[in-house]
Amino acid sequence: MSHWYCTGHLVLLCLCLGLNKADAQDSLAVLPQRYLNVINDKIQEVDNSMEKSSQRLLTKMQRQEEKLFRKIARKDSALATRLLNDSREKYVRLKSALASSTKKKLPYIPYLDSLKTSLQFVEQGYAGGLSKLINEAELKQSLKIIGEFESRLIKTEQIKTFIKERKKLLKEKLGDLPMVKELQHINKQIYYYHAQLTAYKEILKDQHRIEQEAMRLLRQLPVYQQFVRDNSRLASLFRLPSINGGSGGIDPATLSEDLRGLQTRDMIQEQLGRMIASGGPNGAEILEQRIQSVQSRMQGLKNKINEVGGGVSESDTPDFKPNQEKTKSFFKRLDFGINVQSNRSNSYFPTTSDIGFSLGYKLSETSALGIGTSYRIGWGRDIRHIQITHERVGLRTFMDVKVTGSFYFTGGYEQNFRSAFNNIGALEDKSKWEQSGLIGINKKYKLSKKSNGSMQLLYDLFWKEHAVGKALVFRVGYIFN
């Protein structure tokens, strides 16, 4: 029963992914492999990114600290030498700790827990037909990749603890010295490291379509639901302790260190019931007032903790305006754009159309610079005399700076070949290239989740030097994130 039930769900998954019935059965052996490939690629990508970010941070921090101590040596060489030796020793110890197999607590990530539990479900043969379709060696490789990523998460937590301690020590030792700029530079590095780690973990939440369908179908299996309750990490964190002979008493020997001393939900409900009963007719109202009073006192304590530097990590409350683009990878900061500019004749058909392609790099949320190219295509004299010709080609550079709302100041420099050409060799004639210096306003507006529209009104600083001069240029474009 389990074999046919799981196989039927797998066939349904094939159909959901756009395969017809004839291909569905043939794809049963291919689909699990696709699923493993998707999750392997994603986890390895995040793992590699986290490793590079961690190594980059530690290298920069150590270099910045040594630079800081050299500056201190000009006034207090003894203090500088002591701090430098201590710093080098601490970094050596950290590298040793990261290289060892010391077990630390693993941070909980829901996606990783669900993924690992689903693969263990298949590995242990509970998935029936699905278990038989997946190559055992490849399944073990996926679990190995997840295990390595869990080790990376543990090391990342060690690094976070280390940099927190280094930041606190530097602040204590150098807080009274004129090192504000240097300390702020270190604070920025730490902040962006934390932000990058958060961004990497968000990548895990962005599930591929095959992941979504596989998990949706697995969750419909009662045997999988029971397996999750018994074997997932979340279940182990909140599993109820055993009961002594059904009497309701808890056996302390069965409690783990993390759960020792905690109350179960039934115990709390029973205690609340007694409190309400002892309060008489207005027991519920009295209990609610007490809860509100406790909440108010807890908030007061929380505020006091924050005032003295506790609670939220200092990395979460930076003393500068963060550049959110710095937390993204290089390719995530690129925007591909297309813009069109037509020159109409006296008839209803455009004589020429300029099509521009651009590649922009976001410096920050409010500014970007980039390069591009343009191509002018000729359509003939009018609608009755259509003839496609190569009229012009150009190279562009540009920069956008946000002014307010959706309006940007834009400027750029362009070189355009001003004559029609039939082959690439003709572009070598430097006398036929003309320059344009464009400044103006760029209005950007949202089209969809991954695309924006733009309208540009530009003034050409060199329009009088052109063979056919035109001071104002209007362009309509599309930007794809």
Salt bridges, closest charged atoms under 4 A:
ASP47 OD1 - ARG152 NE 2.73
GLU51 OE1 - ARG152 NH2 3.57
GLU65 OE1 - ARG166 NH2 2.65
GLU66 OE2 - ARG88 NE 3.27
ASP86 OD1 - LYS90 NZ 3.50
ASP86 OD2 - ARG166 NH1 3.50
GLU89 OE2 - ARG93 NH2 2.56
GLU123 OE2 - LYS140 NZ 3.30
GLU150 OE1 - LYS116 NZ 3.10
GLU157 OE2 - LYS160 NZ 3.29
GLU182 OE2 - LYS71 NZ 2.65
GLU202 OE2 - LYS205 NZ 3.25
GLU211 OE1 - LYS42 NZ 2.85
GLU213 OE1 - ARG216 NH2 2.98
GLU257 OE2 - ARG260 NH2 3.77
ASP258 OD1 - LYS105 NZ 3.32
GLU270 OE2 - ARG274 NH1 3.14
GLU314 OE1 - LYS167 NZ 3.51
GLU314 OE2 - LYS171 NZ 3.91
GLU325 OE2 - LYS328 NZ 3.26
ASP335 OD2 - LYS362 NZ 3.77
ASP354 OD1 - ARG376 NE 2.56
ASP382 OD1 - HIS385 ND1 2.83
ASP400 OD2 - LYS444 NZ 3.46
GLU414 OE2 - ARG396 NE 3.41
GLU414 OE2 - ARG475 NH1 2.96
GLU434 OE2 - ARG392 NH2 3.54
ASP460 OD2 - HIS466 NE2 3.65
